[in-house]
Amino acid sequence: MRRNINIAIALIIIGTAIAIACNKRLNTFDQNNPTTDSYFKNVAELRNGVNAAYSSMRAGNLVGREWFFTHDMRGGETNTGGAQLEAPRNELLTQPSPAPSNSVITSVWNGTYQMISRANLVISRGPAVNDDPAARDVVVGEAKFLRAWAYFELVTMWGDVPLYTAPDTTTDGYKGKSPAADIYTQIIADLTDAAAKLPTGHSTDGRATSDAANFLLGKVLMQKGDYAGAKTALLKLYGKYKLVDNFLDNFDGDVKTGDKVITTGHEFNPESIFEVVFVDKGDNDFNWGYTGEGATAEGSIMRSQEYGIVWGNVVPSDAILNEFEPGDPRYKFTFYESGDSILTARSTQAGKVLTEKGMNVDSSKHNGVTQRRVYRKYSILDWNDDSFHPDGINQRIMRYAEVLLMLAECEAEVGSPALAAGYINEVRGRKSVSMPPVTLTGHDDAMKAVMHERAVELAGEEVANIDILRWRKKGYYPSLRPDPKPGQIATFPIPSSETSANPLIK
C-alpha cells in the first residue's frame, strides 16, 4: 500500500482524542463499543492505535495545514501575500510573539498533544500484547518515534511544556510544565529505543523507520549543541540514500481531477527518509474538522492552495529570493514568478504563462526586480490551476540532502571545515543543480557556507525556524549573518485554552 497509511480506527479509541480525556468506564463490556481496557489485545488492534497517531500528524491541526504556518511565518522565508492573509497567521509573521489566543498555535498545541495521547496509549498497552512480539515491538517503536516528533515540535516552539508519558483517563489529571531539559531527555530516550526497534531502510508507505529515528535524533542533538552525538546518529544514514537527479522530484505527488489521475509524482523516492502521506481524491475537498479520522476522511493537504496564486496567503520573502547565487538552478526550482509557464506537465506541454494580473499576491523584489512570485515547492500548478484544489503531495519531513547538510554543520562545529565542504559539495553537485564546489578553511567560513546552503536547498521546507533558534542561541546573529527575524521572541506563549483549563499552568 504505497499511498495509504490505514487510518481506519473505527470502534477503537475512547480517551485518545485529546491529551486529557474523560473516559467513563462501564462494568459491562459492549462488544460494539470497546473501551481502551477491552481493546489492544493483539498486534492488529495495537497497529490501529498507532495509525490513529499518524492520522493526528497529517490532520489540519498539524501537517495538513497549521503546522507549516507556525514554522514558515517565523522562519524569515515568507512574506504576506496580501490582505487576504488571515489575522492569526499574519500575527505569527509580523509580531515578535503571538498572543496566547492565537488560533494557529492553539491548533498545533492541540494536535501535538493529541498525537502524544494516542502514542502513549499504544506504548502503555504494548507489553500486554503477545501474539507477535516482533511486530508488536515495531508498532511500539513507531509510537515512540511519533511521540518524540511531537515533543520536539513542542519543546522547540514552547520550551517548558507538560510532559505526559502515560495515558490519563481522568478529568483532572493535569500536569504542570516540565523543564525543557527533561523534555529533551524523554525525546532522546524515545528515539534511541525507536531506532533499535524499527526496521532500517527505505520507507515506502509513510511509516517510521530506524533511519527516520536516527535522522530526528541527529537533529535533536544538534539543537542541544551535542554535535559529536548528532554526527554519530547521522552517519548511520550516510550512503544509504542518494540525491535524486531532478531536484523537483522531492516536491511533487499525485494530482487527480474527478476520477482522472493527472500524475502520480515521485513520492518515496531514493532521497526520501520520512514522508507524511496525503492523497488527492479528486473531489477538491479538505477535512476542515481537522481530525484526520477514518477511512473516508479527506487525506489532502492545504499547502499548494495556501501558497498558490489564487488564495495567495504566503509568498517568498525578499531575503530568501536574494539568498540564491546567480545561476543557481534551485531558484527556478523553488519559485514561480510572472512570466514563467505553468501547466507544462514537466515540460511536456506548452502550458500557459503566469501573468501579473493572474497572480493574486503582493509583489516581491529579487535583485532589484519587482514582480509577483510564489513558492513552486509542493505546488500543483504544473498540473492543475483550479481556483480551489487541496492537494495530495506527501510532505517530505526528512530527506537525504538535509542529512548531508546536518553532517556539514556537525563537521563545521567540531573543527573539520574541509569535511564540511565535502558534504556541502555533494548537495551542490546534484545532477540538476551542478553548482561550483566550495572550499572552506575555518569555523566561521564553514558555518557561513552551511547557513547559506541550508537556506537555498531547504527554502520553504519548515526547517528555517528551528535553524534560527539554534544559531541565534550560539550568537551567530549578527556575528556571521544578520538576524532574519530581529526581535523575535524565541518561544510561543502557552495557549490560553490550556492555561484556562489547566490549574497547574498560569
C-alpha positions in Angstrom: 0.0 0.0 0.0 2.2 2.8 -1.3 -0.2 5.7 -0.7 -2.2 4.7 2.3 -1.5 4.5 6.0 -4.6 2.8 7.2 -6.2 5.3 9.4 -9.4 3.3 9.9 -9.7 3.4 13.7 -13.4 2.5 13.8 -14.5 1.0 17.1 -11.2 1.7 18.8 -10.5 4.6 21.0 -12.2 6.3 23.8 -9.8 8.6 25.5 -7.2 9.3 22.8 -8.7 12.3 21.1 -7.2 14.8 23.5 -4.3 14.9 25.8 -6.5 14.8 28.9 -9.7 12.8 28.1 -12.7 11.9 30.1 -13.3 8.2 30.0 -16.4 6.8 31.7 -15.9 3.1 32.2 -18.8 0.6 32.3 -18.9 -2.6 34.2 -20.5 -4.4 31.2 -18.3 -4.8 28.1 -20.3 -3.7 25.0 -18.9 -5.7 22.0 -19.9 -2.9 19.6 -18.2 -0.1 21.6 -14.9 -1.4 23.0 -13.0 0.7 25.5 -9.3 1.2 25.9 -9.3 -1.5 28.5 -11.1 -4.1 26.3 -9.2 -3.2 23.1 -5.5 -3.6 22.2 -5.4 -7.3 22.8 -3.4 -8.2 19.7 -0.9 -6.6 17.2 -3.7 -5.7 14.7 -5.5 -3.7 17.3 -2.3 -2.1 18.6 -1.5 -1.1 15.0 -4.9 0.6 14.7 -3.8 2.7 17.7 -0.6 3.9 16.1 -2.5 4.6 12.9 -4.6 7.0 14.9 -1.4 8.8 15.9 -0.3 9.0 12.3 -3.8 10.4 11.4 -3.3 13.2 14.0 0.0 14.1 12.4 -1.5 14.6 9.0 -4.7 16.3 10.1 -5.4 20.0 9.7 -4.1 20.8 13.2 -0.6 19.7 12.2 1.0 18.9 8.8 -2.3 19.1 6.9 -2.4 22.9 7.5 -1.4 24.8 10.6 2.0 23.2 11.2 3.7 24.7 8.2 2.4 28.1 9.1 4.0 28.0 12.6 7.3 27.3 11.0 7.2 29.4 7.8 5.7 32.5 9.4 8.7 32.7 11.8 11.5 31.4 9.6 12.4 34.5 7.6 11.5 32.9 4.3 8.0 34.2 3.8 6.1 37.5 3.4 2.3 38.0 3.4 0.7 37.5 0.1 -1.6 40.4 0.8 -4.6 41.5 2.8 -6.1 38.0 2.4 -3.7 36.5 4.9 -5.8 35.8 8.0 -5.0 37.7 11.2 -3.6 34.8 13.3 -1.1 33.9 10.6 -0.2 37.5 9.9 0.4 37.9 13.7 2.9 35.0 13.5 4.6 36.6 10.6 4.8 40.2 11.8 4.8 40.2 15.6 7.7 39.4 18.0 5.4 36.9 19.7 1.8 35.9 19.1 -1.0 36.3 21.6 -1.9 33.2 23.7 -5.3 33.3 22.0 -3.7 32.8 18.5 -5.7 30.1 16.8 -2.7 28.7 14.8 -0.5 28.0 17.8 -3.6 26.6 19.6 -4.2 24.2 16.8 -0.6 22.9 16.8 -0.6 22.6 20.6 -3.8 20.6 20.5 -2.6 18.5 17.6 0.7 17.5 19.1 -0.8 16.6 22.4 -3.4 14.5 20.6 -0.6 12.7 18.9 1.1 12.2 22.3 -2.0 10.9 23.9 -2.6 8.3 21.2 1.1 7.3 21.2 1.0 6.9 25.0 -1.9 4.5 24.8 -0.1 2.3 22.3 3.2 2.4 24.3 1.4 1.5 27.5 -0.6 -1.4 26.1 2.3 -2.9 24.1 3.7 -5.1 26.9 0.5 -7.0 27.3 0.3 -7.8 23.5 2.0 -11.2 22.9 0.5 -12.7 19.7 3.5 -11.4 17.6 6.3 -9.9 19.8 8.4 -8.8 16.9 5.6 -7.0 15.1 4.5 -5.5 18.5 7.9 -4.0 19.1 7.8 -2.3 15.7 4.4 -0.8 16.4 5.7 0.5 19.8 8.8 1.8 18.1 6.6 3.8 15.7 4.6 5.2 18.6 7.8 6.3 20.4 9.0 7.9 17.2 5.8 9.8 16.8 5.8 10.9 20.4 9.3 12.1 20.1 8.4 14.1 16.9 5.5 15.8 18.7 7.6 16.7 21.8 10.4 18.1 19.6 7.8 20.4 18.0 6.6 21.4 21.4 10.0 22.0 23.1 11.5 23.9 20.2 8.4 26.2 19.9 7.3 26.5 23.5 10.2 25.5 25.7 9.0 24.2 29.0 5.8 22.2 28.5 3.8 19.5 30.3 5.3 16.0 29.9 2.8 13.2 29.6 4.3 9.7 29.1 1.3 7.5 30.1 -2.4 7.6 29.3 -4.6 9.6 31.6 -8.3 8.7 31.7 -9.3 11.2 34.4 -10.9 14.6 34.0 -8.3 16.3 36.2 -5.0 14.7 35.5 -3.3 17.8 34.5 0.5 18.3 34.7 2.5 21.5 35.1 5.3 22.5 32.9 8.5 20.3 32.9 11.8 21.9 32.1 12.9 21.8 28.5 15.9 19.7 29.6 13.5 16.9 30.8 11.6 17.1 27.5 14.8 16.6 25.5 15.8 13.7 27.8 12.5 12.0 27.0 12.8 12.7 23.3 16.3 11.2 23.1 15.2 8.1 25.1 12.2 7.6 22.8 14.3 8.0 19.6 17.1 5.7 20.9 14.5 3.0 21.6 12.6 3.6 18.4 15.9 3.3 16.4 16.5 -0.1 18.0 13.0 -1.4 17.4 12.2 -0.2 13.9 13.3 -1.7 10.6 16.1 0.0 8.8 16.0 1.0 5.2 13.7 2.9 2.8 10.1 3.5 3.8 7.6 3.1 1.0 4.3 3.6 3.0 4.9 6.6 5.3 5.7 4.5 8.3 8.6 5.4 10.6 11.9 3.5 10.2 15.1 3.2 12.2 16.6 5.7 9.8 13.9 8.2 10.4 14.5 7.9 14.2 18.3 8.4 13.7 17.6 11.5 11.5 15.4 13.1 14.1 17.9 12.1 16.9 20.7 13.9 15.0 18.5 17.0 14.6 17.6 16.9 18.3 21.2 16.6 19.4 22.2 19.4 17.2 19.6 21.6 18.8 21.1 20.7 22.2 24.6 21.5 21.0 25.8 17.9 21.0 27.4 17.9 17.6 29.5 14.8 18.2 26.5 12.8 19.2 24.5 14.2 16.3 27.3 13.2 13.9 27.2 9.6 15.2 23.5 9.3 14.6 23.5 10.9 11.2 26.4 8.8 9.9 24.1 5.8 10.2 22.2 7.2 7.3 25.2 8.3 5.2 25.5 6.5 1.9 22.2 4.6 2.4 20.2 7.1 0.4 21.0 9.2 -2.6 20.1 12.6 -4.1 17.7 12.2 -6.9 18.9 13.7 -10.2 15.9 16.0 -10.6 15.5 18.4 -7.6 11.8 18.8 -8.3 11.1 15.1 -7.7 11.2 15.9 -4.0 8.2 18.1 -4.1 5.6 16.5 -6.4 2.9 13.9 -5.8 -0.4 12.6 -7.0 -2.8 15.0 -8.7 -6.3 13.9 -9.5 -9.3 15.6 -11.1 -12.5 13.7 -10.5 -11.7 10.1 -11.5 -8.8 11.1 -13.7 -5.2 10.7 -12.4 -3.2 13.6 -13.8 0.2 12.5 -12.4 1.5 10.2 -9.6 4.7 12.1 -8.9 7.9 10.8 -7.3 7.0 10.1 -3.7 9.1 7.7 -1.6 12.0 8.3 -4.0 15.6 7.3 -3.1 16.2 10.6 -1.4 13.2 10.3 0.9 13.6 9.2 4.5 10.2 10.0 6.1 7.1 11.4 4.5 3.7 12.3 5.8 1.2 10.7 3.4 -1.5 12.8 1.6 -4.0 11.7 -1.0 -5.7 13.7 -3.8 -9.1 12.1 -4.1 -10.0 14.4 -7.0 -13.0 15.9 -5.1 -11.4 19.2 -4.2 -12.3 18.6 -0.5 -10.4 19.0 2.7 -11.1 17.7 6.3 -12.0 21.0 7.9 -12.8 19.2 11.1 -9.0 18.9 11.5 -9.2 15.4 13.0 -8.0 13.3 10.0 -10.2 10.4 11.2 -11.5 7.4 9.5 -11.0 5.6 6.2 -13.3 8.0 4.3 -11.8 11.2 5.7 -10.1 13.6 3.3 -6.4 12.9 3.3 -5.4 16.1 1.5 -3.1 19.0 2.5 -3.7 22.7 2.0 -0.1 23.7 1.3 -0.4 24.2 -2.5 -3.7 26.1 -2.0 -2.4 28.4 0.7 0.9 29.2 -1.1 -0.7 29.4 -4.6 -1.8 32.1 -7.0 -5.4 32.2 -6.0 -5.6 32.3 -2.3 -2.0 33.7 -2.2 -1.7 33.9 1.5 2.1 33.4 1.6 4.8 34.5 -0.8 8.6 34.1 -0.6 10.4 36.9 1.2 12.9 39.2 -0.5 15.6 37.8 1.8 15.2 34.2 0.6 14.9 35.3 -3.0 18.2 37.2 -2.8 20.0 34.3 -0.9 20.4 32.4 -4.2 23.7 32.7 -6.1 23.4 33.9 -9.7 22.9 30.9 -11.9 21.7 28.5 -9.2 19.0 26.3 -10.8 17.4 25.9 -7.5 16.0 29.4 -7.8 13.7 28.4 -10.6 13.0 25.0 -8.9 11.9 26.8 -5.8 9.8 29.7 -7.0 7.4 30.6 -9.8 7.4 34.2 -11.0 5.3 36.1 -13.5 6.5 35.2 -17.0 7.1 31.5 -16.1 4.9 28.8 -17.6 2.6 26.5 -15.7 0.6 23.5 -16.8 3.5 22.2 -18.7 3.3 18.7 -17.2 7.0 18.7 -16.5 7.9 20.5 -19.8 6.0 18.1 -22.0 3.2 20.6 -22.9 3.2 24.2 -23.9 1.3 25.2 -20.8 0.4 28.8 -20.1 2.2 31.9 -19.0 1.8 33.3 -15.5 0.9 37.0 -15.7 1.0 39.7 -13.0 -2.8 40.1 -13.3 -3.3 36.3 -12.9 -1.5 36.1 -9.6 -3.4 37.2 -6.5 -0.4 38.0 -4.4 1.7 41.0 -3.4 4.9 41.6 -5.3 8.4 40.8 -4.1 11.9 42.1 -5.1 14.7 39.9 -6.3 18.0 41.6 -7.3 16.1 44.9 -7.7 13.3 43.4 -9.9 9.8 43.8 -8.5 7.3 41.2 -9.7 4.9 38.6 -8.3 6.2 35.3 -7.1 5.0 32.2 -5.3 6.7 29.0 -4.0 7.0 26.2 -6.5 7.9 23.6 -4.0 4.8 21.5 -3.2 2.8 23.3 -5.9 0.5 21.6 -8.3 0.5 24.5 -10.8 2.4 22.5 -13.4 -0.6 20.1 -13.5 -3.7 21.9 -12.2 -4.7 25.6 -11.7 -8.1 25.1 -10.2 -9.1 28.0 -8.0 -9.6 25.6 -5.1 -7.8 22.2 -5.0 -6.4 20.8 -1.8 -3.6 18.5 -3.0 -2.2 15.0 -2.3 1.6 15.8 -2.3 3.3 13.9 0.5 5.2 16.3 2.9 8.8 15.2 2.9 9.7 15.8 6.5 13.1 14.2 6.1 15.2 13.9 3.0 18.8 12.9 2.4 20.0 16.4 1.3 19.3 17.6 4.8 21.3 14.7 6.3 24.3 15.9 4.3 23.9 19.5 5.4 23.4 18.5 9.0 26.6 16.5 8.8 28.3 19.5 7.3 27.2 21.6 10.3 28.5 19.0 12.7 31.9 19.0 11.0 32.0 22.8 11.0 31.3 22.8 14.7 33.8 20.1 15.7 36.6 21.8 13.7 36.7 20.0 10.4 35.8 22.6 7.7 37.2 20.5 4.9 34.9 17.7 5.7 32.0 20.2 6.0 32.9 21.3 2.4 32.7 17.8 1.2 29.1 17.3 2.4 28.1 20.7 1.0 29.6 19.9 -2.3 27.6 16.6 -2.5 24.4 18.7 -2.3 25.7 21.3 -4.8 26.8 18.6 -7.2 23.3 17.2 -7.7 22.9 16.5 -11.4 20.1 19.1 -11.9 21.9 21.7 -9.8 25.6 21.3 -10.6 26.8 24.4 -8.7 30.6 25.1 -8.3 32.2 23.4 -5.2 33.2 25.4 -2.2 36.5 25.3 -0.3 36.3 26.0 3.4 39.2 26.8 5.8 37.8 27.7 9.2 34.8 27.5 11.6 33.2 30.8 10.6 33.8 30.2 6.9 32.3 26.7 7.2 29.3 27.9 9.2 28.5 30.7 6.8 28.6 28.2 3.9 26.3 25.8 5.9 23.8 28.6 6.7 23.7 29.7 3.0 23.4 26.1 1.7 20.6 25.2 4.1 18.8 28.4 3.1 18.8 27.7 -0.7 18.5 23.9 -0.6 15.7 23.7 2.1 13.8 27.0 1.4 10.2 26.7 2.3 10.6 23.2 3.9 9.7 24.2 7.5 13.3 24.0 8.8 14.5 27.6 8.9 12.7 28.5 12.1 14.4 25.7 14.1 17.7 26.7 12.5 17.3 30.3 13.5 16.6 29.3 17.1 19.8 27.1 17.2 22.0 29.7 15.6 20.7 32.7 17.5 21.4 30.9 20.8 25.0 30.4 19.6 25.4 34.1 18.8 25.7 33.6 15.0 23.4 36.6 14.6 24.9 39.1 13.9 28.4 37.8 14.1 28.1 35.6 11.0 24.9 36.9 9.4 22.1 39.5 10.1 19.3 38.1 12.2 16.5 37.2 9.7 13.8 37.9 12.4 15.3 40.5 14.7 13.4 41.0 18.0 11.5 37.8 17.6 10.7 36.0 20.9 12.1 32.5 20.9 9.1 30.6 22.3 5.4 30.8 21.9 3.1 31.5 24.9 1.1 28.6 26.1 -2.3 28.8 24.5 -5.0 30.5 26.6 -7.3 27.5 26.1 -4.7 25.4 28.1 -4.0 27.9 30.8 -7.7 28.5 31.4 -8.3 24.7 31.8 -5.1 23.5 33.5 -4.8 24.8 37.1 -1.1 23.9 37.2 -0.2 26.4 34.3 -1.0 30.0 34.9 
